[in-house]
Amino acid sequence: MQFKDLTTEELKGVIRETVIESLEDLLLDIYAGKTVKEQFQQELLAIR
């Protein structure tokens, strides 16, 4: 399948997943070995 064959919603989904994966990779590298308070972690998960 090529990008030109995707619907607008499918393309948005591909972009959304790519951004999420990129941010997760970036944040994992930056904060490797660090801890996050449980409440803050739950708030982030709720937002996601």
Biopython code that builds the backbone (N, CA, C, O; Angstrom):
import numpy as np
from Bio.PDB.StructureBuilder import StructureBuilder

atoms = [
    (1, "MET", "N", (0.850, -1.180, 0.000)),
    (1, "MET", "CA", (0.000, 0.000, 0.000)),
    (1, "MET", "C", (0.895, 1.244, 0.000)),
    (1, "MET", "O", (1.949, 1.262, 0.635)),
    (2, "GLN", "N", (0.469, 2.258, -0.705)),
    (2, "GLN", "CA", (1.208, 3.499, -0.767)),
    (2, "GLN", "C", (0.426, 4.590, -0.049)),
    (2, "GLN", "O", (-0.786, 4.488, 0.139)),
    (3, "PHE", "N", (1.150, 5.643, 0.350)),
    (3, "PHE", "CA", (0.492, 6.748, 1.055)),
    (3, "PHE", "C", (-0.628, 7.359, 0.228)),
    (3, "PHE", "O", (-1.643, 7.782, 0.780)),
    (4, "LYS", "N", (-0.462, 7.410, -1.060)),
    (4, "LYS", "CA", (-1.487, 8.024, -1.910)),
    (4, "LYS", "C", (-2.800, 7.245, -1.867)),
    (4, "LYS", "O", (-3.848, 7.785, -2.220)),
    (5, "ASP", "N", (-2.754, 5.975, -1.438)),
    (5, "ASP", "CA", (-3.945, 5.144, -1.374)),
    (5, "ASP", "C", (-4.680, 5.255, -0.037)),
    (5, "ASP", "O", (-5.777, 4.717, 0.111)),
    (6, "LEU", "N", (-4.084, 5.947, 0.936)),
    (6, "LEU", "CA", (-4.695, 6.067, 2.260)),
    (6, "LEU", "C", (-5.773, 7.140, 2.280)),
    (6, "LEU", "O", (-5.697, 8.138, 1.564)),
    (7, "THR", "N", (-6.776, 6.911, 3.115)),
    (7, "THR", "CA", (-7.754, 7.966, 3.357)),
    (7, "THR", "C", (-7.122, 8.998, 4.278)),
    (7, "THR", "O", (-6.059, 8.764, 4.853)),
    (8, "THR", "N", (-7.779, 10.129, 4.411)),
    (8, "THR", "CA", (-7.277, 11.171, 5.299)),
    (8, "THR", "C", (-7.150, 10.644, 6.721)),
    (8, "THR", "O", (-6.149, 10.898, 7.392)),
    (9, "GLU", "N", (-8.148, 9.918, 7.178)),
    (9, "GLU", "CA", (-8.121, 9.376, 8.549)),
    (9, "GLU", "C", (-7.012, 8.342, 8.716)),
    (9, "GLU", "O", (-6.354, 8.313, 9.756)),
    (10, "GLU", "N", (-6.796, 7.508, 7.729)),
    (10, "GLU", "CA", (-5.715, 6.520, 7.811)),
    (10, "GLU", "C", (-4.351, 7.209, 7.855)),
    (10, "GLU", "O", (-3.469, 6.801, 8.610)),
    (11, "LEU", "N", (-4.185, 8.244, 7.050)),
    (11, "LEU", "CA", (-2.927, 8.990, 7.042)),
    (11, "LEU", "C", (-2.698, 9.676, 8.388)),
    (11, "LEU", "O", (-1.582, 9.671, 8.909)),
    (12, "LYS", "N", (-3.755, 10.266, 8.950)),
    (12, "LYS", "CA", (-3.644, 10.880, 10.274)),
    (12, "LYS", "C", (-3.229, 9.837, 11.310)),
    (12, "LYS", "O", (-2.421, 10.130, 12.191)),
    (13, "GLY", "N", (-3.768, 8.637, 11.212)),
    (13, "GLY", "CA", (-3.415, 7.567, 12.142)),
    (13, "GLY", "C", (-1.954, 7.171, 12.024)),
    (13, "GLY", "O", (-1.284, 6.950, 13.033)),
    (14, "VAL", "N", (-1.454, 7.081, 10.790)),
    (14, "VAL", "CA", (-0.048, 6.746, 10.564)),
    (14, "VAL", "C", (0.843, 7.835, 11.151)),
    (14, "VAL", "O", (1.838, 7.545, 11.816)),
    (15, "ILE", "N", (0.481, 9.078, 10.902)),
    (15, "ILE", "CA", (1.267, 10.193, 11.431)),
    (15, "ILE", "C", (1.234, 10.198, 12.952)),
    (15, "ILE", "O", (2.269, 10.371, 13.596)),
    (16, "ARG", "N", (0.052, 10.008, 13.531)),
    (16, "ARG", "CA", (-0.110, 9.996, 14.990)),
    (16, "ARG", "C", (0.772, 8.907, 15.614)),
    (16, "ARG", "O", (1.478, 9.163, 16.589)),
    (17, "GLU", "N", (0.729, 7.704, 15.058)),
    (17, "GLU", "CA", (1.529, 6.606, 15.594)),
    (17, "GLU", "C", (3.025, 6.894, 15.472)),
    (17, "GLU", "O", (3.798, 6.573, 16.375)),
    (18, "THR", "N", (3.424, 7.489, 14.372)),
    (18, "THR", "CA", (4.830, 7.822, 14.162)),
    (18, "THR", "C", (5.300, 8.855, 15.185)),
    (18, "THR", "O", (6.393, 8.734, 15.739)),
    (19, "VAL", "N", (4.478, 9.864, 15.429)),
    (19, "VAL", "CA", (4.835, 10.892, 16.411)),
    (19, "VAL", "C", (4.926, 10.280, 17.807)),
    (19, "VAL", "O", (5.873, 10.555, 18.543)),
    (20, "ILE", "N", (3.959, 9.460, 18.173)),
    (20, "ILE", "CA", (3.964, 8.827, 19.491)),
    (20, "ILE", "C", (5.217, 7.969, 19.667)),
    (20, "ILE", "O", (5.892, 8.051, 20.693)),
    (21, "GLU", "N", (5.525, 7.148, 18.665)),
    (21, "GLU", "CA", (6.711, 6.295, 18.749)),
    (21, "GLU", "C", (7.980, 7.138, 18.871)),
    (21, "GLU", "O", (8.874, 6.810, 19.651)),
    (22, "SER", "N", (8.055, 8.214, 18.105)),
    (22, "SER", "CA", (9.241, 9.079, 18.152)),
    (22, "SER", "C", (9.397, 9.738, 19.511)),
    (22, "SER", "O", (10.503, 9.797, 20.049)),
    (23, "LEU", "N", (8.298, 10.235, 20.073)),
    (23, "LEU", "CA", (8.354, 10.862, 21.397)),
    (23, "LEU", "C", (8.716, 9.851, 22.475)),
    (23, "LEU", "O", (9.500, 10.153, 23.374)),
    (24, "GLU", "N", (8.148, 8.652, 22.388)),
    (24, "GLU", "CA", (8.483, 7.626, 23.372)),
    (24, "GLU", "C", (9.973, 7.294, 23.312)),
    (24, "GLU", "O", (10.631, 7.188, 24.347)),
    (25, "ASP", "N", (10.500, 7.131, 22.104)),
    (25, "ASP", "CA", (11.927, 6.834, 21.952)),
    (25, "ASP", "C", (12.776, 7.961, 22.524)),
    (25, "ASP", "O", (13.742, 7.709, 23.245)),
    (26, "LEU", "N", (12.422, 9.189, 22.208)),
    (26, "LEU", "CA", (13.172, 10.348, 22.680)),
    (26, "LEU", "C", (13.119, 10.442, 24.200)),
    (26, "LEU", "O", (14.148, 10.632, 24.848)),
    (27, "LEU", "N", (11.934, 10.311, 24.764)),
    (27, "LEU", "CA", (11.786, 10.432, 26.213)),
    (27, "LEU", "C", (12.469, 9.295, 26.951)),
    (27, "LEU", "O", (13.036, 9.506, 28.023)),
    (28, "LEU", "N", (12.426, 8.109, 26.401)),
    (28, "LEU", "CA", (13.102, 6.985, 27.046)),
    (28, "LEU", "C", (14.605, 7.215, 27.084)),
    (28, "LEU", "O", (15.252, 6.894, 28.081)),
    (29, "ASP", "N", (15.167, 7.762, 26.018)),
    (29, "ASP", "CA", (16.603, 8.027, 25.992)),
    (29, "ASP", "C", (16.983, 9.125, 26.981)),
    (29, "ASP", "O", (17.966, 8.991, 27.708)),
    (30, "ILE", "N", (16.221, 10.191, 27.010)),
    (30, "ILE", "CA", (16.519, 11.333, 27.874)),
    (30, "ILE", "C", (16.426, 10.947, 29.349)),
    (30, "ILE", "O", (17.261, 11.350, 30.160)),
    (31, "TYR", "N", (15.423, 10.178, 29.680)),
    (31, "TYR", "CA", (15.140, 9.888, 31.080)),
    (31, "TYR", "C", (15.523, 8.473, 31.502)),
    (31, "TYR", "O", (15.010, 7.972, 32.503)),
    (32, "ALA", "N", (16.393, 7.837, 30.776)),
    (32, "ALA", "CA", (16.835, 6.494, 31.127)),
    (32, "ALA", "C", (17.407, 6.490, 32.541)),
    (32, "ALA", "O", (18.280, 7.295, 32.866)),
    (33, "GLY", "N", (16.918, 5.592, 33.368)),
    (33, "GLY", "CA", (17.410, 5.473, 34.734)),
    (33, "GLY", "C", (16.741, 6.410, 35.725)),
    (33, "GLY", "O", (17.013, 6.323, 36.922)),
    (34, "LYS", "N", (15.875, 7.300, 35.265)),
    (34, "LYS", "CA", (15.184, 8.242, 36.150)),
    (34, "LYS", "C", (13.848, 7.627, 36.578)),
    (34, "LYS", "O", (13.336, 6.716, 35.927)),
    (35, "THR", "N", (13.304, 8.126, 37.654)),
    (35, "THR", "CA", (12.003, 7.648, 38.109)),
    (35, "THR", "C", (10.989, 8.794, 38.073)),
    (35, "THR", "O", (11.345, 9.970, 38.155)),
    (36, "VAL", "N", (9.737, 8.417, 37.948)),
    (36, "VAL", "CA", (8.637, 9.380, 37.899)),
    (36, "VAL", "C", (7.671, 9.023, 39.020)),
    (36, "VAL", "O", (7.402, 7.847, 39.265)),
    (37, "LYS", "N", (7.154, 10.034, 39.694)),
    (37, "LYS", "CA", (6.184, 9.779, 40.747)),
    (37, "LYS", "C", (4.978, 9.057, 40.155)),
    (37, "LYS", "O", (4.539, 9.353, 39.043)),
    (38, "GLU", "N", (4.459, 8.114, 40.913)),
    (38, "GLU", "CA", (3.351, 7.278, 40.449)),
    (38, "GLU", "C", (2.159, 8.109, 39.984)),
    (38, "GLU", "O", (1.579, 7.819, 38.937)),
    (39, "GLN", "N", (1.785, 9.131, 40.741)),
    (39, "GLN", "CA", (0.635, 9.956, 40.376)),
    (39, "GLN", "C", (0.856, 10.644, 39.027)),
    (39, "GLN", "O", (-0.046, 10.676, 38.190)),
    (40, "PHE", "N", (2.044, 11.187, 38.817)),
    (40, "PHE", "CA", (2.349, 11.859, 37.554)),
    (40, "PHE", "C", (2.334, 10.860, 36.402)),
    (40, "PHE", "O", (1.847, 11.165, 35.314)),
    (41, "GLN", "N", (2.863, 9.684, 36.644)),
    (41, "GLN", "CA", (2.870, 8.648, 35.614)),
    (41, "GLN", "C", (1.437, 8.281, 35.219)),
    (41, "GLN", "O", (1.142, 8.125, 34.034)),
    (42, "GLN", "N", (0.555, 8.144, 36.198)),
    (42, "GLN", "CA", (-0.833, 7.822, 35.921)),
    (42, "GLN", "C", (-1.523, 8.941, 35.135)),
    (42, "GLN", "O", (-2.333, 8.667, 34.249)),
    (43, "GLU", "N", (-1.206, 10.199, 35.457)),
    (43, "GLU", "CA", (-1.780, 11.325, 34.730)),
    (43, "GLU", "C", (-1.335, 11.307, 33.268)),
    (43, "GLU", "O", (-2.136, 11.564, 32.368)),
    (44, "LEU", "N", (-0.056, 11.003, 33.033)),
    (44, "LEU", "CA", (0.443, 10.914, 31.657)),
    (44, "LEU", "C", (-0.228, 9.790, 30.899)),
    (44, "LEU", "O", (-0.590, 9.952, 29.734)),
    (45, "LEU", "N", (-0.395, 8.660, 31.545)),
    (45, "LEU", "CA", (-1.059, 7.537, 30.893)),
    (45, "LEU", "C", (-2.518, 7.860, 30.574)),
    (45, "LEU", "O", (-3.030, 7.449, 29.533)),
    (46, "ALA", "N", (-3.173, 8.577, 31.445)),
    (46, "ALA", "CA", (-4.570, 8.963, 31.219)),
    (46, "ALA", "C", (-4.685, 9.896, 30.020)),
    (46, "ALA", "O", (-5.636, 9.803, 29.244)),
    (47, "ILE", "N", (-3.716, 10.794, 29.870)),
    (47, "ILE", "CA", (-3.723, 11.713, 28.735)),
    (47, "ILE", "C", (-3.539, 10.954, 27.431)),
    (47, "ILE", "O", (-4.195, 11.243, 26.430)),
    (48, "ARG", "N", (-2.650, 9.991, 27.458)),
    (48, "ARG", "CA", (-2.348, 9.220, 26.255)),
    (48, "ARG", "C", (-3.550, 8.465, 25.828)),
    (48, "ARG", "O", (-3.506, 7.748, 24.828)),
]
sb = StructureBuilder()
sb.init_structure("model")
sb.init_model(0)
sb.init_chain("A")
sb.init_seg("    ")
for serial, (resi, resn, name, xyz) in enumerate(atoms, 1):
    if name == "N":
        sb.init_residue(resn, " ", resi, " ")
    sb.init_atom(name, np.array(xyz, "f"), 0.0, 1.0, " ", f" {name:<3s}", serial, name[0])
structure = sb.get_structure()
